[in-house]
C-alpha cells in the first residue's frame, strides 16, 4: 500500500489501474477498503487512488484533534493531489469525502473534471434536532461506530459486512472514537455548509443518494444539492449511506457512463 508524507502526517492510499486519475474519498468512520466492491471495475479504465484520511485506515492520526475543522480534510486532499502531481482529476466522495470533493471543485475548479458525490455532507438544512444529534455524536454518549453503521448501511453484502467488522474493531479503539467525535463537531458548523458556495461548481456532477439513508435524506438533501449545483444529475439508488458498497452493480451502472463522458471531453 503506497504512502506519502503530508503536513498532516503519513497518509496511506490504495492504487490500481492506469489512465486518468480517479480519487476515492471515504466517509466518517471508514477507510479506503469501503470501495473494495467497485475498485476492480473502475481500475479497468482509470488510475484509481483511494486514500485513507488521517487517522483512518492505515494513515497516521492527526497530532491535535483541535485542528479538525470543516476545511481540514479538504486541505489534506488538496495537498495530496499536489504532492502526487496529479493533473485534472475526477473525484468520488462519500459523505465527509463528498464535502471535501465539492470544496475542491469550488476552490480549485481547474483541478477537477468531474464529481461523483455520494450522500455528500454540506447540503443539510440544520434545525434544533439535527444540531442536537451532532452534539450527541461528538460526545462520550455517542452511538458506537458499529451501531451507527448498522443503521445507515441498509443493504448487506460481503463488503458491507467487512465495513461493519472494522466499525466494531479498529474504528472503535479510543483514539479512533476521539477522532470520530471531533469530526462530528464540524458537521453543524456554518463552515461545513455548502448550500451557497456549491453554486460555483462548474464541473459535471453526478449526485447519488440512498433511498434508505437515515442520515442524509435523498429527498431533501438530494433536491437541495441538485438545485444548488447547476451541472448536476441526481440519482437515487435503493441503498443507505454507501451505495457503492451496498449495491455496487447499480452504482457502476450510473457511474461508468458518467466517468466516460467526463474524461473524454
FIKOLZA-1660 file (N, C-alpha, C; in steps of 0.1 Angstrom, whole numbers, plus 5000, padded with zeros to 4 digits):
% residues 265
   i   px   py   pz ch aa at
   1 5008 4988 5000  A  X  N
   1 5000 5000 5000  A  X CA
   1 5009 5012 5000  A  X  C
   2 5008 5021 4990  A  X  N
   2 5017 5033 4989  A  X CA
   2 5014 5042 5000  A  X  C
   3 5024 5051 5003  A  X  N
   3 5022 5061 5014  A  X CA
   3 5030 5073 5010  A  X  C
   4 5025 5085 5015  A  X  N
   4 5033 5097 5013  A  X CA
   4 5032 5105 5026  A  X  C
   5 5041 5114 5028  A  X  N
   5 5041 5123 5039  A  X CA
   5 5035 5137 5036  A  X  C
   6 5025 5140 5043  A  X  N
   6 5019 5153 5041  A  X CA
   6 5021 5161 5054  A  X  C
   7 5016 5174 5055  A  X  N
   7 5018 5182 5067  A  X CA
   7 5009 5176 5078  A  X  C
   8 4999 5168 5075  A  X  N
   8 4991 5161 5085  A  X CA
   8 4998 5148 5090  A  X  C
   9 5008 5143 5084  A  X  N
   9 5015 5131 5087  A  X CA
   9 5015 5121 5076  A  X  C
  10 5018 5109 5079  A  X  N
  10 5019 5098 5069  A  X CA
  10 5005 5094 5064  A  X  C
  11 5002 5095 5051  A  X  N
  11 4990 5091 5045  A  X CA
  11 4991 5079 5036  A  X  C
  12 4983 5069 5039  A  X  N
  12 4983 5057 5030  A  X CA
  12 4972 5058 5020  A  X  C
  13 4974 5051 5009  A  X  N
  13 4964 5051 4999  A  X CA
  13 4965 5038 4991  A  X  C
  14 4954 5034 4984  A  X  N
  14 4954 5022 4976  A  X CA
  14 4954 5027 4961  A  X  C
  15 4961 5020 4953  A  X  N
  15 4962 5024 4939  A  X CA
  15 4960 5012 4930  A  X  C
  16 4952 5014 4919  A  X  N
  16 4950 5003 4910  A  X CA
  16 4947 5008 4896  A  X  C
  17 4952 5002 4886  A  X  N
  17 4949 5006 4872  A  X CA
  17 4957 5017 4867  A  X  C
  18 4955 5020 4854  A  X  N
  18 4962 5031 4847  A  X CA
  18 4952 5039 4839  A  X  C
  19 4955 5051 4836  A  X  N
  19 4947 5060 4829  A  X CA
  19 4945 5073 4836  A  X  C
  20 4933 5080 4834  A  X  N
  20 4930 5092 4840  A  X CA
  20 4929 5090 4855  A  X  C
  21 4934 5099 4864  A  X  N
  21 4933 5097 4878  A  X CA
  21 4919 5099 4883  A  X  C
  22 4915 5089 4892  A  X  N
  22 4902 5089 4898  A  X CA
  22 4904 5087 4913  A  X  C
  23 4900 5097 4921  A  X  N
  23 4903 5097 4935  A  X CA
  23 4890 5093 4942  A  X  C
  24 4891 5084 4952  A  X  N
  24 4880 5079 4960  A  X CA
  24 4882 5083 4974  A  X  C
  25 4872 5090 4980  A  X  N
  25 4872 5096 4993  A  X CA
  25 4861 5090 5002  A  X  C
  26 4865 5084 5013  A  X  N
  26 4855 5077 5022  A  X CA
  26 4849 5086 5032  A  X  C
  27 4840 5080 5040  A  X  N
  27 4832 5088 5050  A  X CA
  27 4838 5086 5064  A  X  C
  28 4831 5092 5074  A  X  N
  28 4835 5091 5088  A  X CA
  28 4825 5082 5095  A  X  C
  29 4828 5071 5101  A  X  N
  29 4841 5064 5100  A  X CA
  29 4842 5057 5087  A  X  C
  30 4853 5052 5084  A  X  N
  30 4855 5044 5071  A  X CA
  30 4870 5044 5068  A  X  C
  31 4873 5038 5056  A  X  N
  31 4886 5038 5051  A  X CA
  31 4885 5034 5036  A  X  C
  32 4897 5033 5030  A  X  N
  32 4897 5031 5015  A  X CA
  32 4891 5017 5011  A  X  C
  33 4891 5008 5021  A  X  N
  33 4885 4994 5018  A  X CA
  33 4870 4995 5016  A  X  C
  34 4864 5006 5020  A  X  N
  34 4850 5007 5018  A  X CA
  34 4846 5006 5003  A  X  C
  35 4856 5009 4994  A  X  N
  35 4853 5009 4980  A  X CA
  35 4857 4996 4973  A  X  C
  36 4860 4986 4981  A  X  N
  36 4865 4973 4975  A  X CA
  36 4856 4967 4964  A  X  C
  37 4843 4969 4965  A  X  N
  37 4834 4963 4956  A  X CA
  37 4835 4969 4942  A  X  C
  38 4839 4982 4941  A  X  N
  38 4839 4989 4928  A  X CA
  38 4853 4992 4922  A  X  C
  39 4863 4991 4930  A  X  N
  39 4876 4993 4925  A  X CA
  39 4880 4985 4914  A  X  C
  40 4878 4971 4914  A  X  N
  40 4882 4963 4902  A  X CA
  40 4876 4968 4889  A  X  C
  41 4863 4972 4889  A  X  N
  41 4857 4977 4876  A  X CA
  41 4862 4990 4873  A  X  C
  42 4864 4999 4882  A  X  N
  42 4868 5013 4879  A  X CA
  42 4883 5013 4874  A  X  C
  43 4891 5004 4880  A  X  N
  43 4905 5003 4876  A  X CA
  43 4908 4997 4863  A  X  C
  44 4898 4992 4856  A  X  N
  44 4900 4987 4842  A  X CA
  44 4903 4999 4832  A  X  C
  45 4898 5011 4836  A  X  N
  45 4900 5022 4826  A  X CA
  45 4906 5034 4833  A  X  C
  46 4908 5034 4846  A  X  N
  46 4912 5046 4853  A  X CA
  46 4923 5042 4863  A  X  C
  47 4931 5052 4866  A  X  N
  47 4941 5051 4877  A  X CA
  47 4934 5054 4890  A  X  C
  48 4929 5044 4897  A  X  N
  48 4921 5046 4909  A  X CA
  48 4930 5048 4921  A  X  C
  49 4928 5059 4928  A  X  N
  49 4936 5062 4940  A  X CA
  49 4926 5064 4952  A  X  C
  50 4926 5055 4961  A  X  N
  50 4917 5056 4973  A  X CA
  50 4925 5058 4985  A  X  C
  51 4923 5070 4991  A  X  N
  51 4932 5073 5003  A  X CA
  51 4924 5070 5016  A  X  C
  52 4932 5068 5026  A  X  N
  52 4928 5068 5040  A  X CA
  52 4930 5082 5046  A  X  C
  53 4919 5088 5050  A  X  N
  53 4920 5101 5056  A  X CA
  53 4929 5100 5069  A  X  C
  54 4936 5111 5073  A  X  N
  54 4944 5110 5085  A  X CA
  54 4936 5104 5097  A  X  C
  55 4942 5094 5103  A  X  N
  55 4935 5088 5115  A  X CA
  55 4926 5077 5111  A  X  C
  56 4924 5074 5098  A  X  N
  56 4916 5063 5094  A  X CA
  56 4924 5053 5086  A  X  C
  57 4919 5040 5086  A  X  N
  57 4927 5030 5078  A  X CA
  57 4941 5029 5083  A  X  C
  58 4951 5030 5074  A  X  N
  58 4965 5029 5078  A  X CA
  58 4972 5042 5079  A  X  C
  59 4965 5053 5078  A  X  N
  59 4971 5067 5079  A  X CA
  59 4973 5071 5093  A  X  C
  60 4983 5079 5095  A  X  N
  60 4987 5084 5108  A  X CA
  60 4976 5093 5113  A  X  C
  61 4973 5093 5126  A  X  N
  61 4963 5101 5132  A  X CA
  61 4968 5116 5133  A  X  C
  62 4959 5125 5133  A  X  N
  62 4963 5139 5135  A  X CA
  62 4969 5141 5149  A  X  C
  63 4979 5149 5150  A  X  N
  63 4985 5151 5163  A  X CA
  63 4976 5159 5172  A  X  C
  64 4968 5168 5167  A  X  N
  64 4960 5177 5175  A  X CA
  64 4946 5176 5170  A  X  C
  65 4936 5170 5177  A  X  N
  65 4923 5169 5173  A  X CA
  65 4916 5183 5172  A  X  C
  66 4922 5193 5179  A  X  N
  66 4916 5206 5179  A  X CA
  66 4918 5213 5165  A  X  C
  67 4927 5207 5157  A  X  N
  67 4928 5212 5143  A  X CA
  67 4918 5207 5134  A  X  C
  68 4910 5197 5138  A  X  N
  68 4899 5192 5129  A  X CA
  68 4888 5202 5128  A  X  C
  69 4886 5207 5116  A  X  N
  69 4875 5216 5113  A  X CA
  69 4869 5213 5100  A  X  C
  70 4859 5221 5095  A  X  N
  70 4852 5218 5083  A  X CA
  70 4862 5218 5071  A  X  C
  71 4873 5225 5071  A  X  N
  71 4882 5226 5059  A  X CA
  71 4894 5216 5061  A  X  C
  72 4895 5209 5072  A  X  N
  72 4907 5201 5074  A  X CA
  72 4909 5191 5063  A  X  C
  73 4898 5183 5060  A  X  N
  73 4900 5172 5050  A  X CA
  73 4901 5177 5036  A  X  C
  74 4895 5189 5033  A  X  N
  74 4898 5195 5020  A  X CA
  74 4913 5199 5019  A  X  C
  75 4918 5204 5029  A  X  N
  75 4932 5208 5028  A  X CA
  75 4941 5196 5026  A  X  C
  76 4938 5185 5033  A  X  N
  76 4945 5172 5031  A  X CA
  76 4944 5168 5016  A  X  C
  77 4932 5168 5011  A  X  N
  77 4930 5164 4997  A  X CA
  77 4938 5173 4987  A  X  C
  78 4938 5186 4989  A  X  N
  78 4945 5195 4980  A  X CA
  78 4960 5192 4981  A  X  C
  79 4965 5190 4993  A  X  N
  79 4980 5187 4994  A  X CA
  79 4983 5174 4988  A  X  C
  80 4974 5164 4990  A  X  N
  80 4976 5150 4985  A  X CA
  80 4977 5151 4969  A  X  C
  81 4969 5158 4963  A  X  N
  81 4969 5160 4948  A  X CA
  81 4982 5167 4944  A  X  C
  82 4986 5177 4951  A  X  N
  82 4998 5184 4948  A  X CA
  82 5010 5176 4949  A  X  C
  83 5011 5168 4960  A  X  N
  83 5023 5160 4962  A  X CA
  83 5024 5149 4952  A  X  C
  84 5013 5143 4947  A  X  N
  84 5013 5133 4937  A  X CA
  84 5014 5139 4923  A  X  C
  85 5014 5152 4922  A  X  N
  85 5014 5159 4909  A  X CA
  85 5004 5154 4899  A  X  C
  86 4992 5153 4904  A  X  N
  86 4981 5148 4896  A  X CA
  86 4976 5159 4887  A  X  C
  87 4973 5156 4874  A  X  N
  87 4966 5165 4866  A  X CA
  87 4951 5167 4870  A  X  C
  88 4943 5171 4861  A  X  N
  88 4928 5172 4864  A  X CA
  88 4923 5158 4868  A  X  C
  89 4915 5158 4878  A  X  N
  89 4910 5145 4884  A  X CA
  89 4895 5145 4884  A  X  C
  90 4890 5133 4885  A  X  N
  90 4876 5130 4888  A  X CA
  90 4876 5125 4903  A  X  C
  91 4867 5130 4911  A  X  N
  91 4866 5126 4925  A  X CA
  91 4853 5119 4928  A  X  C
  92 4853 5108 4934  A  X  N
  92 4842 5101 4940  A  X CA
  92 4843 5103 4955  A  X  C
  93 4834 5111 4961  A  X  N
  93 4834 5113 4976  A  X CA
  93 4822 5109 4983  A  X  C
  94 4823 5102 4994  A  X  N
  94 4811 5098 5001  A  X CA
  94 4810 5106 5014  A  X  C
  95 4799 5112 5017  A  X  N
  95 4796 5119 5030  A  X CA
  95 4807 5130 5033  A  X  C
  96 4815 5127 5043  A  X  N
  96 4826 5136 5046  A  X CA
  96 4835 5138 5033  A  X  C
  97 4838 5127 5026  A  X  N
  97 4846 5128 5014  A  X CA
  97 4839 5136 5003  A  X  C
  98 4826 5135 5002  A  X  N
  98 4818 5143 4993  A  X CA
  98 4820 5158 4995  A  X  C
  99 4820 5162 5008  A  X  N
  99 4822 5176 5012  A  X CA
  99 4835 5181 5007  A  X  C
 100 4846 5173 5010  A  X  N
 100 4859 5177 5006  A  X CA
 100 4860 5177 4990  A  X  C
 101 4854 5168 4983  A  X  N
 101 4854 5168 4969  A  X CA
 101 4848 5180 4963  A  X  C
 102 4836 5184 4969  A  X  N
 102 4829 5196 4964  A  X CA
 102 4837 5208 4967  A  X  C
 103 4844 5209 4978  A  X  N
 103 4852 5221 4981  A  X CA
 103 4863 5222 4971  A  X  C
 104 4869 5211 4967  A  X  N
 104 4880 5211 4957  A  X CA
 104 4874 5217 4944  A  X  C
 105 4862 5213 4940  A  X  N
 105 4857 5219 4927  A  X CA
 105 4853 5233 4928  A  X  C
 106 4850 5238 4941  A  X  N
 106 4847 5252 4943  A  X CA
 106 4859 5260 4943  A  X  C
 107 4869 5256 4950  A  X  N
 107 4881 5264 4952  A  X CA
 107 4893 5262 4942  A  X  C
 108 4893 5251 4936  A  X  N
 108 4903 5248 4926  A  X CA
 108 4897 5242 4914  A  X  C
 109 4888 5249 4907  A  X  N
 109 4880 5243 4896  A  X CA
 109 4889 5237 4885  A  X  C
 110 4901 5243 4883  A  X  N
 110 4909 5239 4872  A  X CA
 110 4915 5225 4875  A  X  C
 111 4914 5220 4887  A  X  N
 111 4919 5207 4891  A  X CA
 111 4909 5195 4889  A  X  C
 112 4896 5199 4887  A  X  N
 112 4885 5189 4887  A  X CA
 112 4878 5188 4873  A  X  C
 113 4877 5176 4868  A  X  N
 113 4869 5175 4855  A  X CA
 113 4856 5168 4857  A  X  C
 114 4854 5163 4870  A  X  N
 114 4841 5156 4872  A  X CA
 114 4840 5152 4887  A  X  C
 115 4828 5152 4892  A  X  N
 115 4825 5149 4906  A  X CA
 115 4814 5138 4907  A  X  C
 116 4816 5128 4915  A  X  N
 116 4805 5119 4919  A  X CA
 116 4804 5121 4934  A  X  C
 117 4793 5127 4939  A  X  N
 117 4791 5130 4953  A  X CA
 117 4780 5120 4958  A  X  C
 118 4785 5111 4967  A  X  N
 118 4776 5100 4972  A  X CA
 118 4772 5104 4986  A  X  C
 119 4759 5107 4988  A  X  N
 119 4754 5112 5001  A  X CA
 119 4763 5122 5007  A  X  C
 120 4766 5133 5000  A  X  N
 120 4776 5143 5004  A  X CA
 120 4771 5151 5016  A  X  C
 121 4780 5154 5025  A  X  N
 121 4777 5163 5036  A  X CA
 121 4778 5177 5031  A  X  C
 122 4770 5186 5038  A  X  N
 122 4771 5200 5035  A  X CA
 122 4758 5206 5028  A  X  C
 123 4748 5197 5026  A  X  N
 123 4736 5202 5020  A  X CA
 123 4724 5200 5029  A  X  C
 124 4726 5198 5042  A  X  N
 124 4716 5196 5052  A  X CA
 124 4711 5209 5058  A  X  C
 125 4699 5212 5057  A  X  N
 125 4694 5224 5064  A  X CA
 125 4692 5221 5079  A  X  C
 126 4701 5226 5087  A  X  N
 126 4701 5222 5101  A  X CA
 126 4689 5228 5109  A  X  C
 127 4685 5221 5119  A  X  N
 127 4675 5226 5128  A  X CA
 127 4679 5221 5142  A  X  C
 128 4671 5224 5152  A  X  N
 128 4674 5221 5166  A  X CA
 128 4677 5206 5168  A  X  C
 129 4669 5197 5161  A  X  N
 129 4671 5183 5162  A  X CA
 129 4684 5178 5156  A  X  C
 130 4688 5183 5144  A  X  N
 130 4700 5178 5138  A  X CA
 130 4712 5184 5146  A  X  C
 131 4711 5196 5151  A  X  N
 131 4723 5201 5158  A  X CA
 131 4725 5194 5172  A  X  C
 132 4713 5190 5178  A  X  N
 132 4714 5182 5190  A  X CA
 132 4720 5168 5187  A  X  C
 133 4717 5162 5176  A  X  N
 133 4722 5149 5172  A  X CA
 133 4738 5150 5170  A  X  C
 134 4742 5161 5163  A  X  N
 134 4756 5163 5161  A  X CA
 134 4763 5165 5174  A  X  C
 135 4757 5172 5184  A  X  N
 135 4764 5173 5197  A  X CA
 135 4764 5160 5204  A  X  C
 136 4754 5152 5203  A  X  N
 136 4754 5138 5209  A  X CA
 136 4765 5130 5203  A  X  C
 137 4767 5130 5190  A  X  N
 137 4777 5122 5183  A  X CA
 137 4791 5127 5186  A  X  C
 138 4792 5139 5190  A  X  N
 138 4806 5145 5193  A  X CA
 138 4809 5143 5208  A  X  C
 139 4801 5136 5216  A  X  N
 139 4802 5135 5230  A  X CA
 139 4805 5120 5234  A  X  C
 140 4808 5118 5246  A  X  N
 140 4811 5104 5251  A  X CA
 140 4798 5096 5251  A  X  C
 141 4787 5102 5248  A  X  N
 141 4774 5095 5248  A  X CA
 141 4771 5091 5233  A  X  C
 142 4780 5093 5224  A  X  N
 142 4777 5090 5210  A  X CA
 142 4774 5075 5208  A  X  C
 143 4766 5072 5198  A  X  N
 143 4764 5059 5193  A  X CA
 143 4778 5053 5188  A  X  C
 144 4780 5041 5191  A  X  N
 144 4793 5034 5186  A  X CA
 144 4793 5034 5171  A  X  C
 145 4805 5034 5165  A  X  N
 145 4806 5033 5150  A  X CA
 145 4798 5021 5145  A  X  C
 146 4799 5009 5152  A  X  N
 146 4792 4997 5147  A  X CA
 146 4777 4999 5147  A  X  C
 147 4772 5004 5158  A  X  N
 147 4757 5006 5160  A  X CA
 147 4753 5016 5149  A  X  C
 148 4760 5027 5147  A  X  N
 148 4756 5037 5138  A  X CA
 148 4757 5032 5123  A  X  C
 149 4768 5025 5120  A  X  N
 149 4769 5019 5106  A  X CA
 149 4758 5009 5103  A  X  C
 150 4755 5001 5113  A  X  N
 150 4745 4991 5111  A  X CA
 150 4731 4997 5108  A  X  C
 151 4729 5009 5111  A  X  N
 151 4717 5016 5108  A  X CA
 151 4717 5023 5094  A  X  C
 152 4729 5029 5091  A  X  N
 152 4729 5036 5078  A  X CA
 152 4733 5028 5066  A  X  C
 153 4738 5016 5068  A  X  N
 153 4740 5007 5057  A  X CA
 153 4728 4997 5057  A  X  C
 154 4720 5000 5047  A  X  N
 154 4707 4993 5047  A  X CA
 154 4707 4979 5039  A  X  C
 155 4717 4977 5031  A  X  N
 155 4718 4965 5023  A  X CA
 155 4731 4958 5027  A  X  C
 156 4730 4945 5029  A  X  N
 156 4741 4937 5033  A  X CA
 156 4748 4931 5020  A  X  C
 157 4761 4930 5021  A  X  N
 157 4770 4925 5011  A  X CA
 157 4783 4921 5017  A  X  C
 158 4791 4913 5011  A  X  N
 158 4804 4910 5017  A  X CA
 158 4812 4922 5021  A  X  C
 159 4812 4932 5013  A  X  N
 159 4820 4945 5016  A  X CA
 159 4813 4952 5028  A  X  C
 160 4800 4952 5028  A  X  N
 160 4793 4959 5039  A  X CA
 160 4796 4951 5052  A  X  C
 161 4796 4938 5052  A  X  N
 161 4799 4930 5064  A  X CA
 161 4814 4933 5069  A  X  C
 162 4823 4935 5059  A  X  N
 162 4837 4939 5063  A  X CA
 162 4837 4953 5069  A  X  C
 163 4829 4962 5064  A  X  N
 163 4828 4976 5069  A  X CA
 163 4823 4975 5083  A  X  C
 164 4813 4967 5086  A  X  N
 164 4807 4966 5099  A  X CA
 164 4817 4960 5109  A  X  C
 165 4825 4950 5104  A  X  N
 165 4835 4944 5113  A  X CA
 165 4846 4955 5117  A  X  C
 166 4850 4963 5107  A  X  N
 166 4860 4973 5110  A  X CA
 166 4854 4984 5120  A  X  C
 167 4841 4987 5118  A  X  N
 167 4835 4996 5127  A  X CA
 167 4835 4991 5141  A  X  C
 168 4834 4978 5143  A  X  N
 168 4833 4972 5156  A  X CA
 168 4846 4970 5162  A  X  C
 169 4857 4970 5154  A  X  N
 169 4870 4966 5159  A  X CA
 169 4880 4979 5158  A  X  C
 170 4886 4980 5147  A  X  N
 170 4897 4990 5146  A  X CA
 170 4891 5005 5147  A  X  C
 171 4879 5007 5143  A  X  N
 171 4873 5020 5143  A  X CA
 171 4867 5023 5157  A  X  C
 172 4867 5014 5166  A  X  N
 172 4862 5016 5179  A  X CA
 172 4872 5017 5190  A  X  C
 173 4885 5018 5186  A  X  N
 173 4895 5020 5196  A  X CA
 173 4895 5034 5201  A  X  C
 174 4900 5037 5213  A  X  N
 174 4898 5051 5219  A  X CA
 174 4903 5062 5210  A  X  C
 175 4914 5061 5203  A  X  N
 175 4919 5072 5195  A  X CA
 175 4910 5074 5183  A  X  C
 176 4905 5063 5177  A  X  N
 176 4895 5065 5166  A  X CA
 176 4882 5071 5170  A  X  C
 177 4877 5067 5182  A  X  N
 177 4865 5072 5187  A  X CA
 177 4866 5088 5189  A  X  C
 178 4878 5092 5195  A  X  N
 178 4880 5106 5197  A  X CA
 178 4880 5114 5184  A  X  C
 179 4886 5108 5173  A  X  N
 179 4886 5114 5160  A  X CA
 179 4872 5115 5155  A  X  C
 180 4865 5104 5155  A  X  N
 180 4851 5104 5151  A  X CA
 180 4843 5115 5157  A  X  C
 181 4844 5117 5170  A  X  N
 181 4837 5127 5177  A  X CA
 181 4841 5141 5173  A  X  C
 182 4854 5143 5171  A  X  N
 182 4859 5156 5166  A  X CA
 182 4853 5159 5153  A  X  C
 183 4852 5150 5144  A  X  N
 183 4847 5152 5131  A  X CA
 183 4832 5156 5132  A  X  C
 184 4825 5149 5140  A  X  N
 184 4810 5152 5142  A  X CA
 184 4808 5166 5147  A  X  C
 185 4818 5172 5154  A  X  N
 185 4816 5186 5159  A  X CA
 185 4816 5195 5147  A  X  C
 186 4822 5192 5136  A  X  N
 186 4822 5201 5125  A  X CA
 186 4809 5201 5117  A  X  C
 187 4801 5191 5118  A  X  N
 187 4790 5189 5108  A  X CA
 187 4779 5199 5110  A  X  C
 188 4778 5205 5121  A  X  N
 188 4767 5216 5123  A  X CA
 188 4773 5230 5122  A  X  C
 189 4786 5231 5119  A  X  N
 189 4793 5244 5118  A  X CA
 189 4788 5251 5105  A  X  C
 190 4787 5264 5105  A  X  N
 190 4783 5271 5093  A  X CA
 190 4794 5269 5082  A  X  C
 191 4806 5267 5085  A  X  N
 191 4817 5265 5075  A  X CA
 191 4815 5251 5068  A  X  C
 192 4808 5242 5074  A  X  N
 192 4806 5229 5067  A  X CA
 192 4795 5230 5057  A  X  C
 193 4787 5240 5057  A  X  N
 193 4775 5242 5048  A  X CA
 193 4780 5246 5034  A  X  C
 194 4775 5239 5024  A  X  N
 194 4779 5241 5010  A  X CA
 194 4767 5247 5002  A  X  C
 195 4756 5250 5008  A  X  N
 195 4744 5253 5001  A  X CA
 195 4745 5266 4993  A  X  C
 196 4754 5275 4997  A  X  N
 196 4757 5287 4989  A  X CA
 196 4769 5286 4980  A  X  C
 197 4780 5281 4986  A  X  N
 197 4793 5281 4979  A  X CA
 197 4793 5271 4968  A  X  C
 198 4785 5260 4969  A  X  N
 198 4785 5250 4958  A  X CA
 198 4778 5255 4945  A  X  C
 199 4772 5266 4945  A  X  N
 199 4767 5272 4933  A  X CA
 199 4778 5275 4923  A  X  C
 200 4791 5276 4928  A  X  N
 200 4802 5279 4920  A  X CA
 200 4807 5267 4912  A  X  C
 201 4803 5255 4916  A  X  N
 201 4808 5243 4909  A  X CA
 201 4804 5243 4894  A  X  C
 202 4814 5242 4886  A  X  N
 202 4812 5241 4871  A  X CA
 202 4814 5227 4866  A  X  C
 203 4821 5219 4873  A  X  N
 203 4824 5205 4868  A  X CA
 203 4811 5197 4867  A  X  C
 204 4810 5188 4857  A  X  N
 204 4799 5179 4857  A  X CA
 204 4798 5171 4870  A  X  C
 205 4786 5170 4875  A  X  N
 205 4785 5164 4888  A  X CA
 205 4773 5154 4888  A  X  C
 206 4777 5142 4893  A  X  N
 206 4767 5131 4895  A  X CA
 206 4764 5130 4910  A  X  C
 207 4752 5132 4913  A  X  N
 207 4747 5131 4927  A  X CA
 207 4740 5118 4930  A  X  C
 208 4746 5110 4939  A  X  N
 208 4740 5097 4942  A  X CA
 208 4736 5097 4956  A  X  C
 209 4723 5095 4959  A  X  N
 209 4718 5094 4972  A  X CA
 209 4711 5080 4974  A  X  C
 210 4711 5076 4987  A  X  N
 210 4705 5064 4990  A  X CA
 210 4690 5065 4995  A  X  C
 211 4681 5058 4989  A  X  N
 211 4667 5059 4992  A  X CA
 211 4664 5056 5006  A  X  C
 212 4672 5048 5013  A  X  N
 212 4670 5044 5026  A  X CA
 212 4680 5049 5036  A  X  C
 213 4687 5060 5032  A  X  N
 213 4697 5066 5041  A  X CA
 213 4690 5074 5052  A  X  C
 214 4692 5070 5065  A  X  N
 214 4686 5077 5075  A  X CA
 214 4693 5090 5080  A  X  C
 215 4705 5092 5074  A  X  N
 215 4714 5103 5079  A  X CA
 215 4712 5115 5069  A  X  C
 216 4714 5112 5057  A  X  N
 216 4714 5123 5047  A  X CA
 216 4702 5120 5037  A  X  C
 217 4692 5128 5038  A  X  N
 217 4679 5125 5031  A  X CA
 217 4681 5126 5016  A  X  C
 218 4677 5116 5008  A  X  N
 218 4677 5116 4994  A  X CA
 218 4667 5127 4989  A  X  C
 219 4656 5128 4995  A  X  N
 219 4646 5137 4991  A  X CA
 219 4650 5152 4994  A  X  C
 220 4653 5154 5006  A  X  N
 220 4656 5168 5010  A  X CA
 220 4670 5173 5005  A  X  C
 221 4680 5165 5010  A  X  N
 221 4694 5169 5007  A  X CA
 221 4697 5168 4992  A  X  C
 222 4691 5157 4986  A  X  N
 222 4693 5155 4972  A  X CA
 222 4687 5166 4964  A  X  C
 223 4675 5171 4967  A  X  N
 223 4669 5182 4960  A  X CA
 223 4677 5194 4961  A  X  C
 224 4682 5197 4974  A  X  N
 224 4690 5209 4976  A  X CA
 224 4702 5209 4968  A  X  C
 225 4709 5198 4968  A  X  N
 225 4722 5197 4961  A  X CA
 225 4720 5198 4946  A  X  C
 226 4709 5192 4941  A  X  N
 226 4706 5193 4926  A  X CA
 226 4703 5208 4922  A  X  C
 227 4695 5214 4930  A  X  N
 227 4692 5228 4927  A  X CA
 227 4704 5238 4929  A  X  C
 228 4713 5234 4938  A  X  N
 228 4725 5242 4940  A  X CA
 228 4736 5241 4929  A  X  C
 229 4738 5229 4925  A  X  N
 229 4749 5226 4916  A  X CA
 229 4743 5226 4902  A  X  C
 230 4746 5235 4894  A  X  N
 230 4740 5237 4881  A  X CA
 230 4742 5225 4872  A  X  C
 231 4754 5220 4870  A  X  N
 231 4757 5209 4860  A  X CA
 231 4756 5196 4867  A  X  C
 232 4745 5193 4873  A  X  N
 232 4744 5181 4881  A  X CA
 232 4732 5172 4877  A  X  C
 233 4733 5159 4880  A  X  N
 233 4723 5149 4878  A  X CA
 233 4721 5142 4890  A  X  C
 234 4708 5140 4895  A  X  N
 234 4705 5133 4907  A  X CA
 234 4701 5119 4904  A  X  C
 235 4707 5109 4911  A  X  N
 235 4703 5095 4910  A  X CA
 235 4700 5090 4924  A  X  C
 236 4689 5084 4926  A  X  N
 236 4686 5078 4939  A  X CA
 236 4686 5063 4938  A  X  C
 237 4694 5056 4946  A  X  N
 237 4696 5042 4945  A  X CA
 237 4689 5035 4957  A  X  C
 238 4685 5022 4956  A  X  N
 238 4679 5015 4967  A  X CA
 238 4689 5011 4977  A  X  C
 239 4695 5020 4984  A  X  N
 239 4706 5017 4994  A  X CA
 239 4705 5027 5005  A  X  C
 240 4715 5026 5014  A  X  N
 240 4716 5035 5025  A  X CA
 240 4727 5046 5022  A  X  C
 241 4736 5047 5031  A  X  N
 241 4746 5058 5030  A  X CA
 241 4758 5055 5021  A  X  C
 242 4760 5043 5017  A  X  N
 242 4772 5039 5009  A  X CA
 242 4768 5030 4998  A  X  C
 243 4762 5035 4988  A  X  N
 243 4756 5027 4977  A  X CA
 243 4767 5019 4969  A  X  C
 244 4779 5024 4969  A  X  N
 244 4790 5017 4962  A  X CA
 244 4793 5004 4968  A  X  C
 245 4791 5003 4981  A  X  N
 245 4793 4990 4988  A  X CA
 245 4780 4982 4989  A  X  C
 246 4769 4988 4990  A  X  N
 246 4756 4981 4992  A  X CA
 246 4750 4976 4979  A  X  C
 247 4750 4984 4969  A  X  N
 247 4745 4980 4956  A  X CA
 247 4755 4983 4945  A  X  C
 248 4767 4977 4945  A  X  N
 248 4778 4981 4936  A  X CA
 248 4774 4980 4921  A  X  C
 249 4767 4970 4917  A  X  N
 249 4763 4969 4903  A  X CA
 249 4755 4981 4898  A  X  C
 250 4745 4985 4906  A  X  N
 250 4736 4996 4903  A  X CA
 250 4745 5009 4903  A  X  C
 251 4754 5010 4913  A  X  N
 251 4763 5022 4914  A  X CA
 251 4771 5023 4901  A  X  C
 252 4777 5012 4897  A  X  N
 252 4786 5013 4885  A  X CA
 252 4778 5015 4872  A  X  C
 253 4766 5011 4872  A  X  N
 253 4757 5013 4860  A  X CA
 253 4755 5028 4858  A  X  C
 254 4755 5036 4868  A  X  N
 254 4753 5050 4867  A  X CA
 254 4767 5057 4866  A  X  C
 255 4777 5052 4873  A  X  N
 255 4789 5060 4874  A  X CA
 255 4798 5058 4861  A  X  C
 256 4799 5046 4856  A  X  N
 256 4808 5043 4845  A  X CA
 256 4805 5052 4832  A  X  C
 257 4792 5053 4828  A  X  N
 257 4790 5062 4817  A  X CA
 257 4793 5077 4820  A  X  C
 258 4790 5081 4832  A  X  N
 258 4794 5095 4836  A  X CA
 258 4809 5097 4836  A  X  C
 259 4817 5088 4841  A  X  N
 259 4831 5089 4840  A  X CA
 259 4836 5090 4826  A  X  C
 260 4830 5082 4817  A  X  N
 260 4835 5081 4803  A  X CA
 260 4832 5095 4797  A  X  C
 261 4821 5101 4800  A  X  N
 261 4818 5114 4794  A  X CA
 261 4827 5125 4800  A  X  C
 262 4831 5124 4813  A  X  N
 262 4839 5134 4819  A  X CA
 262 4853 5134 4813  A  X  C
 263 4859 5122 4811  A  X  N
 263 4873 5120 4807  A  X CA
 263 4875 5120 4792  A  X  C
 264 4864 5120 4785  A  X  N
 264 4865 5121 4770  A  X CA
 264 4865 5135 4765  A  X  C
 265 4861 5144 4773  A  X  N
 265 4859 5158 4769  A  X CA
 265 4872 5166 4770  A  X  C
% end
